[in-house]
Amino acid sequence: MAIMIQRSITSSFLVEIKNPSNKFPLHYLYKIGPRSFCCSFNLSKPKKHPIYKCSFTVSSSLDKEAQTLIQQFNPQIPIEEALTPPSSWYTDPSFHSLELQQVFYRGWQAVGYTQQIKDPHQYFTGRLGNVEYVVCRDGNGKLHAFHNVCRHHASLLASGSGQKSCFVCPYHGWTYGLDGTLLKANRISGIKNFRVHEMGLVPLRVAIWGPFVLLNFETENLLQQESQSNIVGDEWLGSSSELLSTRINDSSLKFLCRHEYTINCNWKVFCDNYLDGGYHVPYAHKGLASGLKLESYSSIVYEKVSIQKCDGDATESAPDFDRLGSKALYAFIYPNFMVNRYGPWMDTNLVVPLGPRKCQVIFDYFLDTSLKDDHDFVERSLKESEKVQVEDIILCESVQRGIESPAYCCGRYAPTVEKPMHHFHCLLYENLCN
């Protein structure tokens, strides 16, 4: 029997359901994390679906220490007078755990791109916090996403990406269809109260917007596993959806390659660096700065998105090489996804938290199809991009070390350029307090 938890709580917990009826096993445990809570509930059996809805009331409270850390930032203070969040937001393990629950396990999260699952039987896997997931298309081309965990003894089912006709657990051979149904469970003779149709993979909500694959780790509306892109666009991007659609959802762009970086800094340090309105560019990225008209830099914030724009400087480009084009657009989609559109290129940066002091940044590069065979242009472009990434890694790791110094607690904002950063911090505060 699967239990649909209607609302995720900030703290992790364990649910024990005691069923007074003899129709089902008496005890069911649903683990969401390491912390326990008290609940009262009503259990009802739907007629058509093997998912049981459990409504309950919960007695739980945020850790007092985490509450104290949150309140050390005040989003009501104007940016001209505001302090940045304290260093504890970037170092404290309990704060990191709270972020996973309140920020990353709520709302839509970018996890991949459509070319990874364009054909039937294709799949890819990933991890966010302690959530292991797999996204796939079944034999009919229908899109699915599941927790990548065998229902028998919790082994991970799939790894990496590729094509499969089914998922076979490498531990005991339990086999699942790409629609999540349990197809085979080996050597279980003698087992009682076992219903095959109730032991399928645990589903996740999945959607496609433009070239991106999104997941939602909340448990509401799981019966409608795949969501409509127009609704998701409004939820994920808000009023910026139409603008970004015209610049990002471009069928002429095709995936080229992926680069991954593990960085010794909190995930927010990387985001802050991205959101400083080009403040650091002339000092840290002199090569990049030479191809931009930095005086044209502008930014605008939406509900959960901030967009920075800057004109390219064609006079500084080599006559046979123009990577940046006439205008660059840098879109930050809360909480951790960045889309950079310039010239014939688009690259995305997905920042995955790995702990309070470590993150992984995944760069996916897309290029206009007319240039994919121009090997010299591609090689020179990627080399220039790599140089910028290395420069940013040095900056971010330096900032993390400085944040941990006893000499630093809070900083200040440069009001004319760092509005996107302030907006990011205010959104974090709102999520963490909710």
DRENFIMAR-30564 format. One record per residue (C-alpha): y, x, z; residue number from 1; chain. Coordinates in steps of 0.2 Angstrom, whole numbers, plus 2048, in hexadecimal, padded with zeros to 3 digits. Each point is the difference from the previous one (the first is absolute). Last residue first. Layout:
BEGIN
{r {Y; X; Z}; NUM; 'A'}
...
***
This chain:
BEGIN
{r {893; 823; 819}; 434; 'A'}
{r {808; 80F; 808}; 433; 'A'}
{r {7F8; 80D; 7F6}; 432; 'A'}
{r {803; 7F6; 7F0}; 431; 'A'}
{r {813; 7FE; 803}; 430; 'A'}
{r {801; 812; 806}; 429; 'A'}
{r {7F8; 807; 7F0}; 428; 'A'}
{r {80B; 7F5; 7F5}; 427; 'A'}
{r {810; 807; 809}; 426; 'A'}
{r {7F9; 812; 7FD}; 425; 'A'}
{r {7FE; 7FD; 7EE}; 424; 'A'}
{r {812; 7F8; 7FF}; 423; 'A'}
{r {807; 810; 808}; 422; 'A'}
{r {7F7; 80B; 7F3}; 421; 'A'}
{r {806; 7F5; 7F2}; 420; 'A'}
{r {812; 801; 807}; 419; 'A'}
{r {7FF; 813; 800}; 418; 'A'}
{r {80E; 804; 7F3}; 417; 'A'}
{r {811; 7FA; 806}; 416; 'A'}
{r {7FB; 7FE; 812}; 415; 'A'}
{r {7F9; 812; 803}; 414; 'A'}
{r {7F5; 7FB; 80E}; 413; 'A'}
{r {7FE; 808; 812}; 412; 'A'}
{r {7F3; 809; 809}; 411; 'A'}
{r {7F5; 7FD; 80F}; 410; 'A'}
{r {7F6; 80A; 80C}; 409; 'A'}
{r {801; 812; 7FC}; 408; 'A'}
{r {801; 810; 80A}; 407; 'A'}
{r {7EF; 7FD; 808}; 406; 'A'}
{r {7F8; 805; 7EF}; 405; 'A'}
{r {7F4; 7F3; 7F9}; 404; 'A'}
{r {80C; 7F9; 7F3}; 403; 'A'}
{r {804; 812; 7FA}; 402; 'A'}
{r {7ED; 803; 7FC}; 401; 'A'}
{r {800; 7EF; 7F7}; 400; 'A'}
{r {810; 805; 7F6}; 399; 'A'}
{r {7F8; 811; 7FA}; 398; 'A'}
{r {7F1; 7F7; 7FA}; 397; 'A'}
{r {80A; 7F4; 7F7}; 396; 'A'}
{r {80B; 80D; 7F8}; 395; 'A'}
{r {7F2; 80B; 7FA}; 394; 'A'}
{r {7F7; 7F1; 7F9}; 393; 'A'}
{r {810; 7FB; 7F7}; 392; 'A'}
{r {801; 811; 7F7}; 391; 'A'}
{r {7ED; 7FF; 7FC}; 390; 'A'}
{r {803; 7EE; 7F8}; 389; 'A'}
{r {80F; 806; 7F6}; 388; 'A'}
{r {7F6; 80F; 7F9}; 387; 'A'}
{r {7F2; 7F4; 7FB}; 386; 'A'}
{r {80C; 7F5; 7F7}; 385; 'A'}
{r {806; 80F; 7F5}; 384; 'A'}
{r {7EE; 805; 7FD}; 383; 'A'}
{r {7FB; 7EE; 7FB}; 382; 'A'}
{r {80E; 800; 7F4}; 381; 'A'}
{r {7FC; 810; 7F8}; 380; 'A'}
{r {7EE; 7FC; 7FE}; 379; 'A'}
{r {804; 7EF; 7F9}; 378; 'A'}
{r {80C; 806; 7F3}; 377; 'A'}
{r {7F5; 80E; 7FB}; 376; 'A'}
{r {7F1; 7F4; 7FE}; 375; 'A'}
{r {809; 7F4; 7F5}; 374; 'A'}
{r {7F0; 7F5; 7FF}; 373; 'A'}
{r {806; 7F4; 80D}; 372; 'A'}
{r {811; 7FE; 7F8}; 371; 'A'}
{r {7FF; 7F0; 7F6}; 370; 'A'}
{r {7F6; 7F8; 80F}; 369; 'A'}
{r {810; 800; 80B}; 368; 'A'}
{r {7FA; 809; 810}; 367; 'A'}
{r {7F9; 7FB; 811}; 366; 'A'}
{r {7FE; 80C; 80E}; 365; 'A'}
{r {7F8; 7FC; 811}; 364; 'A'}
{r {805; 80A; 80F}; 363; 'A'}
{r {7F6; 7FD; 810}; 362; 'A'}
{r {809; 806; 810}; 361; 'A'}
{r {7F5; 803; 80F}; 360; 'A'}
{r {807; 800; 812}; 359; 'A'}
{r {7FF; 80A; 80F}; 358; 'A'}
{r {809; 801; 811}; 357; 'A'}
{r {7FE; 7EF; 808}; 356; 'A'}
{r {7EF; 7FE; 7F7}; 355; 'A'}
{r {7FA; 7FE; 7EE}; 354; 'A'}
{r {80E; 7F5; 7FA}; 353; 'A'}
{r {7FE; 7FC; 7ED}; 352; 'A'}
{r {810; 803; 7F5}; 351; 'A'}
{r {7FE; 7F9; 7EF}; 350; 'A'}
{r {80B; 808; 7F3}; 349; 'A'}
{r {801; 7F9; 7EE}; 348; 'A'}
{r {805; 809; 7F0}; 347; 'A'}
{r {808; 7F8; 7F1}; 346; 'A'}
{r {804; 80B; 7F1}; 345; 'A'}
{r {808; 7FD; 7EF}; 344; 'A'}
{r {811; 804; 807}; 343; 'A'}
{r {801; 7FC; 812}; 342; 'A'}
{r {7F7; 7F3; 80B}; 341; 'A'}
{r {7FB; 805; 812}; 340; 'A'}
{r {7F6; 7F3; 80A}; 339; 'A'}
{r {7FE; 802; 813}; 338; 'A'}
{r {7F4; 7F8; 80C}; 337; 'A'}
{r {7FF; 802; 813}; 336; 'A'}
{r {808; 7F1; 809}; 335; 'A'}
{r {809; 7F9; 7F7}; 334; 'A'}
{r {802; 802; 7ED}; 333; 'A'}
{r {80B; 80F; 7FC}; 332; 'A'}
{r {807; 800; 7EF}; 331; 'A'}
{r {807; 80F; 7F7}; 330; 'A'}
{r {808; 7FD; 7EF}; 329; 'A'}
{r {805; 80E; 7F5}; 328; 'A'}
{r {80C; 7FE; 7F1}; 327; 'A'}
{r {803; 80A; 7F0}; 326; 'A'}
{r {7EF; 808; 7FE}; 325; 'A'}
{r {7F8; 80A; 80E}; 324; 'A'}
{r {7F4; 80B; 7F7}; 323; 'A'}
{r {80B; 805; 7F1}; 322; 'A'}
{r {7F8; 80F; 7F7}; 321; 'A'}
{r {804; 806; 7EE}; 320; 'A'}
{r {813; 802; 802}; 319; 'A'}
{r {7FE; 807; 812}; 318; 'A'}
{r {808; 7F5; 80D}; 317; 'A'}
{r {811; 804; 808}; 316; 'A'}
{r {80A; 7F5; 7F3}; 315; 'A'}
{r {7F4; 7F2; 803}; 314; 'A'}
{r {806; 7FD; 811}; 313; 'A'}
{r {7F6; 7F1; 807}; 312; 'A'}
{r {808; 7F2; 809}; 311; 'A'}
{r {7FB; 7FB; 811}; 310; 'A'}
{r {7F9; 7F1; 808}; 309; 'A'}
{r {7F9; 7FC; 811}; 308; 'A'}
{r {7F7; 7EF; 804}; 307; 'A'}
{r {7FB; 7FA; 811}; 306; 'A'}
{r {7F3; 7F3; 803}; 305; 'A'}
{r {7FA; 7F5; 80E}; 304; 'A'}
{r {80E; 7F3; 800}; 303; 'A'}
{r {80B; 809; 7F4}; 302; 'A'}
{r {80A; 810; 801}; 301; 'A'}
{r {80C; 808; 7F3}; 300; 'A'}
{r {803; 812; 7FC}; 299; 'A'}
{r {80B; 80B; 7F5}; 298; 'A'}
{r {800; 812; 7FA}; 297; 'A'}
{r {80D; 802; 7F2}; 296; 'A'}
{r {808; 810; 808}; 295; 'A'}
{r {7EE; 807; 7FF}; 294; 'A'}
{r {800; 801; 7ED}; 293; 'A'}
{r {7EE; 806; 7FF}; 292; 'A'}
{r {7F8; 80E; 7F6}; 291; 'A'}
{r {807; 80E; 80A}; 290; 'A'}
{r {7FB; 7F7; 810}; 289; 'A'}
{r {7EE; 802; 7FC}; 288; 'A'}
{r {801; 812; 7FE}; 287; 'A'}
{r {80A; 802; 810}; 286; 'A'}
{r {7F4; 7F6; 80A}; 285; 'A'}
{r {803; 804; 813}; 284; 'A'}
{r {813; 801; 801}; 283; 'A'}
{r {806; 7F5; 7F1}; 282; 'A'}
{r {7F2; 7F3; 804}; 281; 'A'}
{r {802; 7FE; 813}; 280; 'A'}
{r {80C; 7F2; 800}; 279; 'A'}
{r {7F8; 7F7; 7F1}; 278; 'A'}
{r {802; 7EF; 809}; 277; 'A'}
{r {7F7; 806; 810}; 276; 'A'}
{r {7F1; 7F4; 7FC}; 275; 'A'}
{r {7F3; 80C; 7FA}; 274; 'A'}
{r {802; 80C; 80E}; 273; 'A'}
{r {7FE; 7F1; 80C}; 272; 'A'}
{r {7F0; 7FB; 7F8}; 271; 'A'}
{r {7F9; 811; 802}; 270; 'A'}
{r {805; 801; 812}; 269; 'A'}
{r {7F9; 7EE; 802}; 268; 'A'}
{r {7EE; 806; 7FC}; 267; 'A'}
{r {801; 80C; 80F}; 266; 'A'}
{r {7FE; 812; 7FA}; 265; 'A'}
{r {7F3; 80D; 7FC}; 264; 'A'}
{r {7FE; 7FB; 7EE}; 263; 'A'}
{r {7F0; 7FD; 7F6}; 262; 'A'}
{r {804; 7FF; 7EE}; 261; 'A'}
{r {7F8; 7F7; 7F2}; 260; 'A'}
{r {803; 801; 7ED}; 259; 'A'}
{r {7FA; 7F2; 7F4}; 258; 'A'}
{r {800; 800; 7ED}; 257; 'A'}
{r {806; 7F7; 7F0}; 256; 'A'}
{r {800; 7EE; 802}; 255; 'A'}
{r {808; 7F6; 7F2}; 254; 'A'}
{r {812; 7FA; 7FD}; 253; 'A'}
{r {803; 7F6; 7F0}; 252; 'A'}
{r {7FB; 7F0; 80A}; 251; 'A'}
{r {810; 801; 80B}; 250; 'A'}
{r {800; 7F7; 810}; 249; 'A'}
{r {80B; 80D; 809}; 248; 'A'}
{r {812; 7FE; 7F9}; 247; 'A'}
{r {800; 7ED; 7FB}; 246; 'A'}
{r {7F5; 7FB; 80F}; 245; 'A'}
{r {80B; 80A; 80C}; 244; 'A'}
{r {80F; 7F5; 7FC}; 243; 'A'}
{r {7F6; 7F0; 801}; 242; 'A'}
{r {7F7; 804; 811}; 241; 'A'}
{r {810; 806; 809}; 240; 'A'}
{r {803; 7EF; 807}; 239; 'A'}
{r {7F0; 802; 80B}; 238; 'A'}
{r {7F5; 80F; 7FC}; 237; 'A'}
{r {7F0; 7FD; 809}; 236; 'A'}
{r {800; 7ED; 804}; 235; 'A'}
{r {809; 7FC; 7EF}; 234; 'A'}
{r {7F5; 80B; 7F6}; 233; 'A'}
{r {7F0; 7F9; 809}; 232; 'A'}
{r {805; 7EE; 7FB}; 231; 'A'}
{r {802; 806; 7EE}; 230; 'A'}
{r {7F0; 80A; 800}; 229; 'A'}
{r {7F5; 7F2; 806}; 228; 'A'}
{r {7F4; 805; 80E}; 227; 'A'}
{r {7EE; 805; 7FF}; 226; 'A'}
{r {7F6; 7FC; 810}; 225; 'A'}
{r {804; 7ED; 802}; 224; 'A'}
{r {7F3; 7FE; 80E}; 223; 'A'}
{r {809; 80D; 80A}; 222; 'A'}
{r {80F; 7F5; 803}; 221; 'A'}
{r {805; 809; 810}; 220; 'A'}
{r {7F7; 810; 804}; 219; 'A'}
{r {80E; 80D; 7FE}; 218; 'A'}
{r {7FB; 810; 7F7}; 217; 'A'}
{r {80A; 7FC; 7F0}; 216; 'A'}
{r {7FB; 80B; 7F2}; 215; 'A'}
{r {80A; 804; 7F0}; 214; 'A'}
{r {7FC; 807; 7EF}; 213; 'A'}
{r {80E; 806; 7F5}; 212; 'A'}
{r {804; 800; 7EE}; 211; 'A'}
{r {80A; 7F0; 800}; 210; 'A'}
{r {7FB; 7F7; 810}; 209; 'A'}
{r {7EE; 7FE; 803}; 208; 'A'}
{r {7F9; 7F8; 810}; 207; 'A'}
{r {7F2; 802; 80D}; 206; 'A'}
{r {7FC; 7F7; 810}; 205; 'A'}
{r {7F2; 808; 80A}; 204; 'A'}
{r {7EE; 7FB; 801}; 203; 'A'}
{r {7F3; 804; 80D}; 202; 'A'}
{r {7F0; 805; 7F6}; 201; 'A'}
{r {7F2; 7F3; 800}; 200; 'A'}
{r {7F6; 7FC; 80F}; 199; 'A'}
{r {802; 7ED; 801}; 198; 'A'}
{r {7F7; 7FC; 7F0}; 197; 'A'}
{r {7F1; 809; 806}; 196; 'A'}
{r {7FE; 7F6; 810}; 195; 'A'}
{r {7F7; 809; 80E}; 194; 'A'}
{r {7FC; 7F5; 80F}; 193; 'A'}
{r {7F0; 80A; 803}; 192; 'A'}
{r {7FA; 811; 7FA}; 191; 'A'}
{r {7EE; 802; 7FF}; 190; 'A'}
{r {800; 808; 7EF}; 189; 'A'}
{r {810; 80A; 7FD}; 188; 'A'}
{r {7F8; 80E; 7F6}; 187; 'A'}
{r {80E; 801; 7F3}; 186; 'A'}
{r {80F; 7F5; 7FE}; 185; 'A'}
{r {804; 7FB; 7EE}; 184; 'A'}
{r {80D; 7F7; 7F6}; 183; 'A'}
{r {80D; 7FE; 80D}; 182; 'A'}
{r {80F; 7F8; 7F8}; 181; 'A'}
{r {810; 80A; 7FE}; 180; 'A'}
{r {805; 7FB; 7EE}; 179; 'A'}
{r {7FB; 811; 7FA}; 178; 'A'}
{r {7EF; 7FC; 806}; 177; 'A'}
{r {7F9; 808; 810}; 176; 'A'}
{r {7F1; 80A; 804}; 175; 'A'}
{r {7F9; 805; 811}; 174; 'A'}
{r {7F8; 811; 7FD}; 173; 'A'}
{r {7FE; 807; 812}; 172; 'A'}
{r {80E; 80D; 801}; 171; 'A'}
{r {806; 803; 7EE}; 170; 'A'}
{r {805; 7ED; 7FF}; 169; 'A'}
{r {7FE; 7FA; 7EE}; 168; 'A'}
{r {810; 7F9; 7F8}; 167; 'A'}
{r {7FC; 7F7; 7F0}; 166; 'A'}
{r {802; 802; 7ED}; 165; 'A'}
{r {80B; 810; 803}; 164; 'A'}
{r {80E; 808; 7F7}; 163; 'A'}
{r {80B; 80E; 806}; 162; 'A'}
{r {80B; 804; 810}; 161; 'A'}
{r {7FF; 80A; 80F}; 160; 'A'}
{r {7F3; 7FB; 80D}; 159; 'A'}
{r {7F6; 7F0; 802}; 158; 'A'}
{r {7F6; 7F8; 80E}; 157; 'A'}
{r {807; 807; 810}; 156; 'A'}
{r {7F3; 7FE; 80E}; 155; 'A'}
{r {803; 7F2; 80C}; 154; 'A'}
{r {7EE; 7FD; 807}; 153; 'A'}
{r {7FB; 7F0; 7F6}; 152; 'A'}
{r {810; 7F8; 7FA}; 151; 'A'}
{r {803; 80F; 7F5}; 150; 'A'}
{r {813; 806; 800}; 149; 'A'}
{r {80C; 801; 7F2}; 148; 'A'}
{r {80B; 7F2; 806}; 147; 'A'}
{r {801; 7F6; 7F0}; 146; 'A'}
{r {80B; 7FD; 7F0}; 145; 'A'}
{r {7FC; 7F5; 7F1}; 144; 'A'}
{r {806; 7FE; 7EE}; 143; 'A'}
{r {7F6; 7F5; 7F4}; 142; 'A'}
{r {7FB; 809; 7F0}; 141; 'A'}
{r {7F0; 7F6; 7FE}; 140; 'A'}
{r {7F5; 80F; 805}; 139; 'A'}
{r {80A; 802; 810}; 138; 'A'}
{r {810; 809; 801}; 137; 'A'}
{r {803; 80C; 80F}; 136; 'A'}
{r {80B; 805; 80F}; 135; 'A'}
{r {7F8; 809; 80F}; 134; 'A'}
{r {807; 801; 811}; 133; 'A'}
{r {7FF; 80B; 810}; 132; 'A'}
{r {80C; 7FA; 80D}; 131; 'A'}
{r {802; 80C; 80F}; 130; 'A'}
{r {812; 805; 7FB}; 129; 'A'}
{r {800; 7FD; 7ED}; 128; 'A'}
{r {7F1; 806; 7F6}; 127; 'A'}
{r {7FB; 7FF; 7EE}; 126; 'A'}
{r {7F3; 7FB; 7F3}; 125; 'A'}
{r {800; 7FD; 7ED}; 124; 'A'}
{r {7F6; 7F5; 7F5}; 123; 'A'}
{r {7FB; 7FC; 7EE}; 122; 'A'}
{r {7F2; 7F4; 7FD}; 121; 'A'}
{r {80A; 7F6; 7F3}; 120; 'A'}
{r {80E; 809; 7F8}; 119; 'A'}
{r {813; 803; 805}; 118; 'A'}
{r {7FC; 806; 812}; 117; 'A'}
{r {808; 811; 801}; 116; 'A'}
{r {80B; 7FB; 7F2}; 115; 'A'}
{r {808; 7F4; 80C}; 114; 'A'}
{r {808; 80C; 80C}; 113; 'A'}
{r {7FD; 804; 812}; 112; 'A'}
{r {802; 7FC; 812}; 111; 'A'}
{r {811; 7F7; 802}; 110; 'A'}
{r {801; 7F6; 810}; 109; 'A'}
{r {805; 7EE; 801}; 108; 'A'}
{r {804; 7F8; 811}; 107; 'A'}
{r {7F9; 805; 811}; 106; 'A'}
{r {7F3; 80E; 805}; 105; 'A'}
{r {80D; 80D; 7FB}; 104; 'A'}
{r {80F; 7FC; 80B}; 103; 'A'}
{r {7FA; 7F8; 810}; 102; 'A'}
{r {7EF; 806; 803}; 101; 'A'}
{r {802; 811; 7F8}; 100; 'A'}
{r {811; 802; 807}; 99; 'A'}
{r {7F9; 7FD; 812}; 98; 'A'}
{r {7F3; 80E; 7FE}; 97; 'A'}
{r {80E; 80C; 7FB}; 96; 'A'}
{r {80A; 7FB; 80F}; 95; 'A'}
{r {7F2; 803; 80B}; 94; 'A'}
{r {7FE; 811; 7F9}; 93; 'A'}
{r {812; 805; 803}; 92; 'A'}
{r {807; 80D; 7F3}; 91; 'A'}
{r {80C; 7F8; 7F3}; 90; 'A'}
{r {806; 7F1; 80A}; 89; 'A'}
{r {801; 80C; 80F}; 88; 'A'}
{r {80E; 809; 7F7}; 87; 'A'}
{r {80C; 7F2; 803}; 86; 'A'}
{r {805; 7F4; 7F2}; 85; 'A'}
{r {811; 804; 7F8}; 84; 'A'}
{r {810; 7FD; 809}; 83; 'A'}
{r {80C; 7F3; 7FA}; 82; 'A'}
{r {813; 801; 800}; 81; 'A'}
{r {804; 800; 7ED}; 80; 'A'}
{r {7EF; 7F7; 7FD}; 79; 'A'}
{r {806; 7F1; 80A}; 78; 'A'}
{r {7F7; 7FD; 810}; 77; 'A'}
{r {7F4; 7F1; 800}; 76; 'A'}
{r {7F1; 80A; 7FB}; 75; 'A'}
{r {7FF; 808; 811}; 74; 'A'}
{r {7F3; 80E; 802}; 73; 'A'}
{r {7FA; 804; 811}; 72; 'A'}
{r {7F9; 7EF; 802}; 71; 'A'}
{r {7F0; 805; 7F6}; 70; 'A'}
{r {7FC; 80E; 80B}; 69; 'A'}
{r {801; 7F5; 810}; 68; 'A'}
{r {7F5; 7F3; 7F8}; 67; 'A'}
{r {7F3; 80E; 7FC}; 66; 'A'}
{r {800; 805; 812}; 65; 'A'}
{r {7FE; 7EF; 806}; 64; 'A'}
{r {7F0; 7FD; 7F5}; 63; 'A'}
{r {802; 7F0; 7F7}; 62; 'A'}
{r {7F9; 7F1; 808}; 61; 'A'}
{r {7F0; 7F5; 7FF}; 60; 'A'}
{r {7FA; 7EF; 806}; 59; 'A'}
{r {7FA; 7F8; 7F0}; 58; 'A'}
{r {7FE; 7EE; 7FB}; 57; 'A'}
{r {7F2; 7FB; 7F4}; 56; 'A'}
{r {7FC; 7F8; 7EF}; 55; 'A'}
{r {7EF; 806; 7F9}; 54; 'A'}
{r {7FD; 7FB; 7EE}; 53; 'A'}
{r {7EE; 803; 7FA}; 52; 'A'}
{r {7FD; 808; 7EF}; 51; 'A'}
{r {7F0; 7FB; 7F7}; 50; 'A'}
{r {80A; 7F4; 7F5}; 49; 'A'}
{r {7FC; 7EE; 7FA}; 48; 'A'}
{r {800; 7F5; 810}; 47; 'A'}
{r {80A; 80A; 80C}; 46; 'A'}
{r {7F9; 803; 811}; 45; 'A'}
{r {80C; 7FF; 80E}; 44; 'A'}
{r {803; 80B; 810}; 43; 'A'}
{r {80D; 7FC; 80C}; 42; 'A'}
{r {808; 80E; 80A}; 41; 'A'}
{r {805; 807; 811}; 40; 'A'}
{r {804; 813; 800}; 39; 'A'}
{r {801; 80F; 80C}; 38; 'A'}
{r {803; 811; 7F8}; 37; 'A'}
{r {7F7; 810; 7FD}; 36; 'A'}
{r {807; 811; 7F8}; 35; 'A'}
{r {7F6; 80B; 7F5}; 34; 'A'}
{r {802; 7F8; 7EF}; 33; 'A'}
{r {7FD; 7F0; 7F6}; 32; 'A'}
{r {7EE; 7FD; 805}; 31; 'A'}
{r {7F9; 7EF; 7FF}; 30; 'A'}
{r {7F1; 7FD; 80B}; 29; 'A'}
{r {7F5; 7F1; 7FF}; 28; 'A'}
{r {7F5; 7F9; 80E}; 27; 'A'}
{r {7F5; 7F1; 801}; 26; 'A'}
{r {7F8; 801; 7EF}; 25; 'A'}
{r {802; 7F0; 7F6}; 24; 'A'}
{r {7F9; 7EE; 801}; 23; 'A'}
{r {7FD; 802; 812}; 22; 'A'}
{r {812; 7F9; 804}; 21; 'A'}
{r {80A; 807; 80E}; 20; 'A'}
{r {807; 80E; 7F5}; 19; 'A'}
{r {807; 80F; 809}; 18; 'A'}
{r {80C; 809; 7F6}; 17; 'A'}
{r {805; 812; 806}; 16; 'A'}
{r {810; 807; 7F8}; 15; 'A'}
{r {804; 812; 801}; 14; 'A'}
{r {812; 807; 7FF}; 13; 'A'}
{r {80D; 80B; 7F8}; 12; 'A'}
{r {812; 7FE; 805}; 11; 'A'}
{r {80D; 7F8; 7F5}; 10; 'A'}
{r {7F7; 7F0; 7FE}; 9; 'A'}
{r {7F9; 7FA; 7EF}; 8; 'A'}
{r {801; 7EE; 7FD}; 7; 'A'}
{r {7F3; 7F3; 7F9}; 6; 'A'}
{r {7F0; 80A; 804}; 5; 'A'}
{r {7F3; 7FA; 7F4}; 4; 'A'}
{r {7EF; 802; 808}; 3; 'A'}
{r {7F1; 804; 7F6}; 2; 'A'}
{r {7EF; 7F9; 805}; 1; 'A'}
***
